[in-house]
């Protein structure tokens, strides 16, 4: 069964659009945040699913009518705590429960999983 994924389109300072994949959501200090992944298409890998991902943390601001969401960078003073919390959230979501996980090689032995747990290893 395929899990529906959320994608968000951003525009950089040069006007170029790029898409980020929402990995998960979490709360911090009564605000909602998202962890987003960017697959760099210029990494040179030959696999359709790029393994060279950058992760981002963004605060979500919901419009008063609840119809739209705006993703904004978090406050600088919250970044250390947010990074620590995001690492914890991602490690809890990770399917790699084996002691001999070799995530750097992309082979952790849990082939039955059909998702990318964003710990660095890909599962088909």
N, CA, C and O atoms as a GROMACS GRO file, in nm:
protein
  496
    1UNK      N    1   0.084  -0.118   0.000
    1UNK     CA    2   0.000   0.000   0.000
    1UNK      C    3   0.088   0.124   0.000
    1UNK      O    4   0.177   0.138   0.085
    2UNK      N    5   0.065   0.213  -0.094
    2UNK     CA    6   0.144   0.335  -0.103
    2UNK      C    7   0.089   0.439  -0.007
    2UNK      O    8  -0.032   0.459   0.004
    3UNK      N    9   0.180   0.505   0.062
    3UNK     CA   10   0.146   0.612   0.154
    3UNK      C   11   0.145   0.743   0.076
    3UNK      O   12   0.238   0.770   0.000
    4UNK      N   13   0.039   0.825   0.094
    4UNK     CA   14   0.033   0.953   0.025
    4UNK      C   15   0.134   1.047   0.087
    4UNK      O   16   0.145   1.057   0.209
    5UNK      N   17   0.208   1.116   0.003
    5UNK     CA   18   0.314   1.204   0.050
    5UNK      C   19   0.278   1.348   0.019
    5UNK      O   20   0.208   1.376  -0.079
    6UNK      N   21   0.326   1.439   0.103
    6UNK     CA   22   0.306   1.582   0.082
    6UNK      C   23   0.431   1.641   0.020
    6UNK      O   24   0.542   1.612   0.064
    7UNK      N   25   0.412   1.724  -0.082
    7UNK     CA   26   0.522   1.795  -0.146
    7UNK      C   27   0.490   1.944  -0.141
    7UNK      O   28   0.375   1.984  -0.156
    8UNK      N   29   0.593   2.026  -0.121
    8UNK     CA   30   0.577   2.170  -0.113
    8UNK      C   31   0.674   2.232  -0.213
    8UNK      O   32   0.790   2.194  -0.220
    9UNK      N   33   0.625   2.329  -0.290
    9UNK     CA   34   0.709   2.399  -0.387
    9UNK      C   35   0.754   2.531  -0.327
    9UNK      O   36   0.673   2.609  -0.277
   10UNK      N   37   0.884   2.556  -0.332
   10UNK     CA   38   0.945   2.678  -0.282
   10UNK      C   39   1.011   2.751  -0.398
   10UNK      O   40   1.040   2.692  -0.502
   11UNK      N   41   1.036   2.880  -0.378
   11UNK     CA   42   1.108   2.960  -0.476
   11UNK      C   43   1.230   3.019  -0.408
   11UNK      O   44   1.218   3.082  -0.303
   12UNK      N   45   1.349   3.000  -0.469
   12UNK     CA   46   1.471   3.053  -0.409
   12UNK      C   47   1.488   3.201  -0.444
   12UNK      O   48   1.405   3.259  -0.515
   13UNK      N   49   1.596   3.261  -0.396
   13UNK     CA   50   1.618   3.404  -0.416
   13UNK      C   51   1.641   3.442  -0.562
   13UNK      O   52   1.631   3.559  -0.597
   14UNK      N   53   1.672   3.343  -0.648
   14UNK     CA   54   1.690   3.370  -0.790
   14UNK      C   55   1.564   3.344  -0.872
   14UNK      O   56   1.564   3.356  -0.994
   15UNK      N   57   1.454   3.308  -0.803
   15UNK     CA   58   1.328   3.282  -0.872
   15UNK      C   59   1.312   3.139  -0.921
   15UNK      O   60   1.214   3.108  -0.989
   16UNK      N   61   1.407   3.052  -0.887
   16UNK     CA   62   1.399   2.912  -0.929
   16UNK      C   63   1.308   2.835  -0.834
   16UNK      O   64   1.321   2.848  -0.712
   17UNK      N   65   1.219   2.754  -0.888
   17UNK     CA   66   1.132   2.671  -0.806
   17UNK      C   67   1.197   2.536  -0.778
   17UNK      O   68   1.266   2.480  -0.864
   18UNK      N   69   1.175   2.486  -0.658
   18UNK     CA   70   1.221   2.352  -0.622
   18UNK      C   71   1.119   2.290  -0.529
   18UNK      O   72   1.045   2.360  -0.460
   19UNK      N   73   1.115   2.158  -0.527
   19UNK     CA   74   1.015   2.086  -0.452
   19UNK      C   75   1.080   2.011  -0.336
   19UNK      O   76   1.184   1.949  -0.352
   20UNK      N   77   1.017   2.019  -0.220
   20UNK     CA   78   1.061   1.945  -0.102
   20UNK      C   79   0.952   1.847  -0.062
   20UNK      O   80   0.833   1.876  -0.074
   21UNK      N   81   0.994   1.733  -0.014
   21UNK     CA   82   0.905   1.626   0.031
   21UNK      C   83   0.890   1.637   0.182
   21UNK      O   84   0.989   1.636   0.254
   22UNK      N   85   0.766   1.647   0.231
   22UNK     CA   86   0.742   1.653   0.375
   22UNK      C   87   0.758   1.512   0.432
   22UNK      O   88   0.682   1.421   0.398
   23UNK      N   89   0.858   1.495   0.519
   23UNK     CA   90   0.886   1.366   0.579
   23UNK      C   91   0.792   1.339   0.695
   23UNK      O   92   0.730   1.232   0.703
   24UNK      N   93   0.780   1.437   0.784
   24UNK     CA   94   0.692   1.421   0.901
   24UNK      C   95   0.667   1.557   0.962
   24UNK      O   96   0.733   1.656   0.929
   25UNK      N   97   0.570   1.561   1.052
   25UNK     CA   98   0.535   1.682   1.124
   25UNK      C   99   0.559   1.659   1.272
   25UNK      O  100   0.553   1.546   1.320
   26UNK      N  101   0.588   1.768   1.346
   26UNK     CA  102   0.601   1.759   1.491
   26UNK      C  103   0.571   1.895   1.552
   26UNK      O  104   0.573   1.997   1.482
   27UNK      N  105   0.544   1.896   1.682
   27UNK     CA  106   0.511   2.020   1.752
   27UNK      C  107   0.625   2.060   1.844
   27UNK      O  108   0.694   1.976   1.901
   28UNK      N  109   0.642   2.191   1.859
   28UNK     CA  110   0.741   2.246   1.951
   28UNK      C  111   0.692   2.384   1.994
   28UNK      O  112   0.662   2.469   1.910
   29UNK      N  113   0.683   2.407   2.124
   29UNK     CA  114   0.638   2.535   2.180
   29UNK      C  115   0.508   2.584   2.115
   29UNK      O  116   0.499   2.698   2.069
   30UNK      N  117   0.410   2.497   2.111
   30UNK     CA  118   0.276   2.531   2.058
   30UNK      C  119   0.277   2.571   1.911
   30UNK      O  120   0.184   2.638   1.866
   31UNK      N  121   0.378   2.532   1.836
   31UNK     CA  122   0.384   2.556   1.692
   31UNK      C  123   0.405   2.424   1.621
   31UNK      O  124   0.465   2.331   1.676
   32UNK      N  125   0.354   2.416   1.498
   32UNK     CA  126   0.373   2.296   1.417
   32UNK      C  127   0.492   2.317   1.324
   32UNK      O  128   0.509   2.424   1.265
   33UNK      N  129   0.574   2.213   1.313
   33UNK     CA  130   0.692   2.216   1.227
   33UNK      C  131   0.688   2.095   1.134
   33UNK      O  132   0.620   1.996   1.161
   34UNK      N  133   0.760   2.105   1.025
   34UNK     CA  134   0.773   1.994   0.931
   34UNK      C  135   0.920   1.969   0.904
   34UNK      O  136   1.002   2.061   0.900
   35UNK      N  137   0.952   1.843   0.886
   35UNK     CA  138   1.086   1.804   0.839
   35UNK      C  139   1.068   1.772   0.691
   35UNK      O  140   0.987   1.688   0.654
   36UNK      N  141   1.146   1.840   0.608
   36UNK     CA  142   1.134   1.825   0.464
   36UNK      C  143   1.265   1.774   0.406
   36UNK      O  144   1.373   1.803   0.458
   37UNK      N  145   1.256   1.698   0.297
   37UNK     CA  146   1.375   1.644   0.231
   37UNK      C  147   1.383   1.697   0.089
   37UNK      O  148   1.282   1.712   0.020
   38UNK      N  149   1.504   1.725   0.046
   38UNK     CA  150   1.532   1.770  -0.090
   38UNK      C  151   1.627   1.670  -0.154
   38UNK      O  152   1.737   1.647  -0.104
   39UNK      N  153   1.585   1.613  -0.264
   39UNK     CA  154   1.673   1.524  -0.339
   39UNK      C  155   1.745   1.608  -0.443
   39UNK      O  156   1.682   1.664  -0.533
   40UNK      N  157   1.875   1.617  -0.431
   40UNK     CA  158   1.956   1.698  -0.521
   40UNK      C  159   1.971   1.626  -0.654
   40UNK      O  160   2.041   1.525  -0.661
   41UNK      N  161   1.906   1.675  -0.761
   41UNK     CA  162   1.913   1.606  -0.890
   41UNK      C  163   2.051   1.610  -0.954
   41UNK      O  164   2.076   1.539  -1.052
   42UNK      N  165   2.141   1.690  -0.902
   42UNK     CA  166   2.274   1.701  -0.961
   42UNK      C  167   2.378   1.622  -0.882
   42UNK      O  168   2.498   1.650  -0.894
   43UNK      N  169   2.334   1.524  -0.802
   43UNK     CA  170   2.430   1.452  -0.719
   43UNK      C  171   2.511   1.351  -0.800
   43UNK      O  172   2.615   1.304  -0.754
   44UNK      N  173   2.463   1.315  -0.921
   44UNK     CA  174   2.539   1.225  -1.005
   44UNK      C  175   2.503   1.078  -0.988
   44UNK      O  176   2.562   0.992  -1.053
   45UNK      N  177   2.408   1.047  -0.900
   45UNK     CA  178   2.373   0.906  -0.883
   45UNK      C  179   2.292   0.859  -1.004
   45UNK      O  180   2.228   0.940  -1.072
   46UNK      N  181   2.295   0.731  -1.029
   46UNK     CA  182   2.224   0.677  -1.143
   46UNK      C  183   2.087   0.624  -1.106
   46UNK      O  184   2.007   0.592  -1.193
   47UNK      N  185   2.059   0.615  -0.976
   47UNK     CA  186   1.932   0.564  -0.929
   47UNK      C  187   1.826   0.674  -0.942
   47UNK      O  188   1.854   0.791  -0.918
   48UNK      N  189   1.705   0.634  -0.978
   48UNK     CA  190   1.595   0.730  -0.990
   48UNK      C  191   1.566   0.795  -0.855
   48UNK      O  192   1.530   0.913  -0.849
   49UNK      N  193   1.580   0.720  -0.747
   49UNK     CA  194   1.559   0.772  -0.612
   49UNK      C  195   1.696   0.815  -0.558
   49UNK      O  196   1.777   0.730  -0.520
   50UNK      N  197   1.720   0.942  -0.554
   50UNK     CA  198   1.848   0.996  -0.510
   50UNK      C  199   1.869   0.968  -0.362
   50UNK      O  200   1.776   0.981  -0.283
   51UNK      N  201   1.990   0.930  -0.324
   51UNK     CA  202   2.019   0.904  -0.184
   51UNK      C  203   2.092   1.020  -0.117
   51UNK      O  204   2.122   1.013   0.002
   52UNK      N  205   2.120   1.127  -0.191
   52UNK     CA  206   2.190   1.242  -0.136
   52UNK      C  207   2.087   1.349  -0.101
   52UNK      O  208   2.062   1.440  -0.180
   53UNK      N  209   2.030   1.337   0.018
   53UNK     CA  210   1.922   1.426   0.056
   53UNK      C  211   1.966   1.528   0.158
   53UNK      O  212   2.047   1.499   0.247
   54UNK      N  213   1.911   1.648   0.145
   54UNK     CA  214   1.927   1.749   0.248
   54UNK      C  215   1.796   1.757   0.324
   54UNK      O  216   1.689   1.748   0.263
   55UNK      N  217   1.803   1.773   0.454
   55UNK     CA  218   1.682   1.784   0.536
   55UNK      C  219   1.668   1.926   0.585
   55UNK      O  220   1.766   1.994   0.615
   56UNK      N  221   1.545   1.972   0.593
   56UNK     CA  222   1.513   2.106   0.636
   56UNK      C  223   1.404   2.101   0.742
   56UNK      O  224   1.320   2.010   0.741
   57UNK      N  225   1.405   2.198   0.832
   57UNK     CA  226   1.299   2.214   0.931
   57UNK      C  227   1.231   2.346   0.901
   57UNK      O  228   1.298   2.450   0.890
   58UNK      N  229   1.099   2.343   0.888
   58UNK     CA  230   1.024   2.465   0.861
   58UNK      C  231   0.905   2.473   0.957
   58UNK      O  232   0.843   2.372   0.990
   59UNK      N  233   0.875   2.595   1.000
   59UNK     CA  234   0.757   2.619   1.083
   59UNK      C  235   0.638   2.636   0.990
   59UNK      O  236   0.649   2.695   0.883
   60UNK      N  237   0.524   2.583   1.031
   60UNK     CA  238   0.403   2.591   0.950
   60UNK      C  239   0.308   2.693   1.013
   60UNK      O  240   0.274   2.683   1.131
   61UNK      N  241   0.266   2.789   0.933
   61UNK     CA  242   0.168   2.888   0.977
   61UNK      C  243   0.042   2.865   0.895
   61UNK      O  244   0.044   2.873   0.772
   62UNK      N  245  -0.068   2.836   0.965
   62UNK     CA  246  -0.196   2.809   0.899
   62UNK      C  247  -0.275   2.938   0.893
   62UNK      O  248  -0.281   3.013   0.991
   63UNK      N  249  -0.337   2.964   0.778
   63UNK     CA  250  -0.418   3.086   0.762
   63UNK      C  251  -0.537   3.081   0.859
   63UNK      O  252  -0.576   2.975   0.908
   64UNK      N  253  -0.593   3.198   0.884
   64UNK     CA  254  -0.706   3.208   0.978
   64UNK      C  255  -0.823   3.121   0.936
   64UNK      O  256  -0.894   3.066   1.020
   65UNK      N  257  -0.844   3.108   0.806
   65UNK     CA  258  -0.956   3.026   0.759
   65UNK      C  259  -0.920   2.878   0.752
   65UNK      O  260  -1.004   2.794   0.720
   66UNK      N  261  -0.795   2.846   0.782
   66UNK     CA  262  -0.750   2.706   0.784
   66UNK      C  263  -0.733   2.644   0.647
   66UNK      O  264  -0.714   2.523   0.636
   67UNK      N  265  -0.739   2.724   0.542
   67UNK     CA  266  -0.733   2.672   0.406
   67UNK      C  267  -0.592   2.664   0.348
   67UNK      O  268  -0.567   2.582   0.260
   68UNK      N  269  -0.501   2.748   0.395
   68UNK     CA  270  -0.366   2.748   0.339
   68UNK      C  271  -0.262   2.740   0.449
   68UNK      O  272  -0.284   2.781   0.563
   69UNK      N  273  -0.148   2.686   0.412
   69UNK     CA  274  -0.034   2.676   0.504
   69UNK      C  275   0.084   2.749   0.442
   69UNK      O  276   0.108   2.742   0.321
   70UNK      N  277   0.158   2.819   0.527
   70UNK     CA  278   0.280   2.884   0.483
   70UNK      C  279   0.396   2.819   0.559
   70UNK      O  280   0.389   2.804   0.681
   71UNK      N  281   0.501   2.782   0.487
   71UNK     CA  282   0.620   2.722   0.547
   71UNK      C  283   0.725   2.832   0.560
   71UNK      O  284   0.766   2.891   0.459
   72UNK      N  285   0.769   2.859   0.683
   72UNK     CA  286   0.867   2.965   0.706
   72UNK      C  287   0.983   2.908   0.788
   72UNK      O  288   0.965   2.814   0.865
   73UNK      N  289   1.101   2.967   0.772
   73UNK     CA  290   1.215   2.921   0.853
   73UNK      C  291   1.188   2.948   1.002
   73UNK      O  292   1.127   3.048   1.037
   74UNK      N  293   1.235   2.859   1.088
   74UNK     CA  294   1.218   2.880   1.231
   74UNK      C  295   1.308   2.992   1.282
   74UNK      O  296   1.402   3.033   1.214
   75UNK      N  297   1.278   3.039   1.400
   75UNK     CA  298   1.360   3.141   1.465
   75UNK      C  299   1.498   3.082   1.495
   75UNK      O  300   1.509   2.965   1.532
   76UNK      N  301   1.603   3.162   1.479
   76UNK     CA  302   1.740   3.116   1.503
   76UNK      C  303   1.760   3.062   1.644
   76UNK      O  304   1.829   2.962   1.663
   77UNK      N  305   1.698   3.126   1.743
   77UNK     CA  306   1.718   3.083   1.882
   77UNK      C  307   1.655   2.947   1.911
   77UNK      O  308   1.687   2.885   2.012
   78UNK      N  309   1.565   2.901   1.824
   78UNK     CA  310   1.503   2.769   1.844
   78UNK      C  311   1.574   2.657   1.768
   78UNK      O  312   1.543   2.540   1.790
   79UNK      N  313   1.666   2.690   1.680
   79UNK     CA  314   1.724   2.591   1.590
   79UNK      C  315   1.792   2.474   1.660
   79UNK      O  316   1.770   2.359   1.620
   80UNK      N  317   1.872   2.498   1.762
   80UNK     CA  318   1.940   2.387   1.829
   80UNK      C  319   1.840   2.288   1.886
   80UNK      O  320   1.855   2.167   1.870
   81UNK      N  321   1.737   2.339   1.953
   81UNK     CA  322   1.636   2.252   2.012
   81UNK      C  323   1.555   2.181   1.903
   81UNK      O  324   1.522   2.063   1.918
   82UNK      N  325   1.524   2.250   1.794
   82UNK     CA  326   1.449   2.190   1.684
   82UNK      C  327   1.528   2.079   1.616
   82UNK      O  328   1.473   1.974   1.584
   83UNK      N  329   1.657   2.101   1.594
   83UNK     CA  330   1.741   1.999   1.532
   83UNK      C  331   1.746   1.875   1.620
   83UNK      O  332   1.735   1.762   1.571
   84UNK      N  333   1.764   1.895   1.749
   84UNK     CA  334   1.769   1.783   1.843
   84UNK      C  335   1.636   1.706   1.842
   84UNK      O  336   1.635   1.583   1.840
   85UNK      N  337   1.525   1.778   1.844
   85UNK     CA  338   1.394   1.715   1.842
   85UNK      C  339   1.369   1.644   1.709
   85UNK      O  340   1.315   1.534   1.707
   86UNK      N  341   1.409   1.707   1.598
   86UNK     CA  342   1.391   1.645   1.467
   86UNK      C  343   1.472   1.515   1.456
   86UNK      O  344   1.422   1.417   1.401
   87UNK      N  345   1.594   1.514   1.508
   87UNK     CA  346   1.675   1.391   1.506
   87UNK      C  347   1.606   1.281   1.585
   87UNK      O  348   1.606   1.165   1.543
   88UNK      N  349   1.548   1.317   1.697
   88UNK     CA  350   1.476   1.218   1.779
   88UNK      C  351   1.354   1.166   1.705
   88UNK      O  352   1.329   1.045   1.702
   89UNK      N  353   1.277   1.256   1.644
   89UNK     CA  354   1.158   1.216   1.569
   89UNK      C  355   1.196   1.124   1.455
   89UNK      O  356   1.131   1.021   1.434
   90UNK      N  357   1.301   1.158   1.381
   90UNK     CA  358   1.343   1.074   1.268
   90UNK      C  359   1.395   0.940   1.313
   90UNK      O  360   1.371   0.839   1.246
   91UNK      N  361   1.465   0.934   1.425
   91UNK     CA  362   1.517   0.806   1.473
   91UNK      C  363   1.404   0.716   1.522
   91UNK      O  364   1.414   0.594   1.511
   92UNK      N  365   1.297   0.775   1.575
   92UNK     CA  366   1.182   0.695   1.618
   92UNK      C  367   1.108   0.638   1.498
   92UNK      O  368   1.052   0.529   1.507
   93UNK      N  369   1.106   0.711   1.386
   93UNK     CA  370   1.038   0.666   1.266
   93UNK      C  371   1.119   0.566   1.186
   93UNK      O  372   1.066   0.503   1.094
   94UNK      N  373   1.245   0.550   1.219
   94UNK     CA  374   1.335   0.466   1.141
   94UNK      C  375   1.299   0.319   1.154
   94UNK      O  376   1.268   0.271   1.263
   95UNK      N  377   1.302   0.249   1.043
   95UNK     CA  378   1.271   0.106   1.044
   95UNK      C  379   1.395   0.023   1.075
   95UNK      O  380   1.384  -0.099   1.089
   96UNK      N  381   1.510   0.084   1.087
   96UNK     CA  382   1.635   0.012   1.107
   96UNK      C  383   1.649  -0.029   1.253
   96UNK      O  384   1.708   0.044   1.333
   97UNK      N  385   1.596  -0.144   1.286
   97UNK     CA  386   1.604  -0.188   1.425
   97UNK      C  387   1.708  -0.298   1.443
   97UNK      O  388   1.723  -0.352   1.553
   98UNK      N  389   1.780  -0.330   1.337
   98UNK     CA  390   1.880  -0.435   1.350
   98UNK      C  391   2.011  -0.377   1.405
   98UNK      O  392   2.047  -0.264   1.373
   99UNK      N  393   2.080  -0.453   1.485
   99UNK     CA  394   2.203  -0.409   1.550
   99UNK      C  395   2.316  -0.388   1.448
   99UNK      O  396   2.403  -0.304   1.469
  100UNK      N  397   2.314  -0.464   1.339
  100UNK     CA  398   2.423  -0.459   1.242
  100UNK      C  399   2.390  -0.371   1.123
  100UNK      O  400   2.440  -0.395   1.013
  101UNK      N  401   2.307  -0.270   1.144
  101UNK     CA  402   2.265  -0.185   1.033
  101UNK      C  403   2.386  -0.118   0.969
  101UNK      O  404   2.471  -0.059   1.037
  102UNK      N  405   2.394  -0.129   0.837
  102UNK     CA  406   2.502  -0.069   0.762
  102UNK      C  407   2.442   0.034   0.667
  102UNK      O  408   2.454   0.023   0.545
  103UNK      N  409   2.379   0.135   0.726
  103UNK     CA  410   2.304   0.233   0.648
  103UNK      C  411   2.390   0.305   0.545
  103UNK      O  412   2.340   0.345   0.440
  104UNK      N  413   2.517   0.322   0.573
  104UNK     CA  414   2.602   0.393   0.477
  104UNK      C  415   2.612   0.318   0.346
  104UNK      O  416   2.633   0.379   0.241
  105UNK      N  417   2.597   0.188   0.352
  105UNK     CA  418   2.601   0.109   0.229
  105UNK      C  419   2.462   0.088   0.171
  105UNK      O  420   2.449   0.032   0.063
  106UNK      N  421   2.357   0.134   0.241
  106UNK     CA  422   2.221   0.117   0.191
  106UNK      C  423   2.168  -0.022   0.208
  106UNK      O  424   2.069  -0.058   0.144
  107UNK      N  425   2.230  -0.104   0.294
  107UNK     CA  426   2.185  -0.241   0.313
  107UNK      C  427   2.176  -0.270   0.462
  107UNK      O  428   2.275  -0.310   0.524
  108UNK      N  429   2.059  -0.251   0.519
  108UNK     CA  430   2.046  -0.274   0.663
  108UNK      C  431   1.971  -0.402   0.693
  108UNK      O  432   1.948  -0.434   0.810
  109UNK      N  433   1.934  -0.477   0.591
  109UNK     CA  434   1.873  -0.607   0.615
  109UNK      C  435   1.724  -0.604   0.639
  109UNK      O  436   1.666  -0.708   0.671
  110UNK      N  437   1.659  -0.492   0.625
  110UNK     CA  438   1.514  -0.491   0.646
  110UNK      C  439   1.443  -0.465   0.513
  110UNK      O  440   1.373  -0.365   0.497
  111UNK      N  441   1.463  -0.557   0.418
  111UNK     CA  442   1.412  -0.541   0.282
  111UNK      C  443   1.260  -0.540   0.275
  111UNK      O  444   1.204  -0.492   0.177
  112UNK      N  445   1.193  -0.592   0.377
  112UNK     CA  446   1.048  -0.600   0.370
  112UNK      C  447   0.980  -0.463   0.376
  112UNK      O  448   0.861  -0.452   0.348
  113UNK      N  449   1.053  -0.360   0.413
  113UNK     CA  450   0.995  -0.227   0.422
  113UNK      C  451   0.992  -0.163   0.284
  113UNK      O  452   1.087  -0.174   0.207
  114UNK      N  453   0.880  -0.096   0.253
  114UNK     CA  454   0.863  -0.035   0.122
  114UNK      C  455   0.863   0.116   0.133
  114UNK      O  456   0.777   0.182   0.075
  115UNK      N  457   0.958   0.171   0.204
  115UNK     CA  458   0.966   0.316   0.219
  115UNK      C  459   1.108   0.358   0.246
  115UNK      O  460   1.196   0.275   0.270
  116UNK      N  461   1.129   0.487   0.241
  116UNK     CA  462   1.258   0.546   0.273
  116UNK      C  463   1.245   0.602   0.413
  116UNK      O  464   1.167   0.695   0.435
  117UNK      N  465   1.318   0.548   0.508
  117UNK     CA  466   1.304   0.592   0.647
  117UNK      C  467   1.391   0.713   0.677
  117UNK      O  468   1.395   0.759   0.791
  118UNK      N  469   1.460   0.765   0.577
  118UNK     CA  470   1.539   0.888   0.585
  118UNK      C  471   1.651   0.883   0.687
  118UNK      O  472   1.695   0.987   0.737
  119UNK      N  473   1.697   0.763   0.718
  119UNK     CA  474   1.815   0.750   0.804
  119UNK      C  475   1.939   0.736   0.719
  119UNK      O  476   2.050   0.728   0.771
  120UNK      N  477   1.921   0.732   0.587
  120UNK     CA  478   2.034   0.718   0.498
  120UNK      C  479   2.030   0.589   0.418
  120UNK      O  480   2.103   0.574   0.320
  121UNK      N  481   1.944   0.496   0.459
  121UNK     CA  482   1.934   0.370   0.383
  121UNK      C  483   1.801   0.368   0.310
  121UNK      O  484   1.700   0.418   0.361
  122UNK      N  485   1.800   0.312   0.192
  122UNK     CA  486   1.678   0.305   0.111
  122UNK      C  487   1.622   0.164   0.117
  122UNK      O  488   1.696   0.066   0.117
  123UNK      N  489   1.491   0.156   0.124
  123UNK     CA  490   1.424   0.026   0.127
  123UNK      C  491   1.329   0.017   0.010
  123UNK      O  492   1.252   0.110  -0.016
  124UNK      N  493   1.333  -0.095  -0.061
  124UNK     CA  494   1.242  -0.116  -0.174
  124UNK      C  495   1.135  -0.216  -0.137
  124UNK      O  496   1.049  -0.247  -0.219
   0.00000   0.00000   0.00000
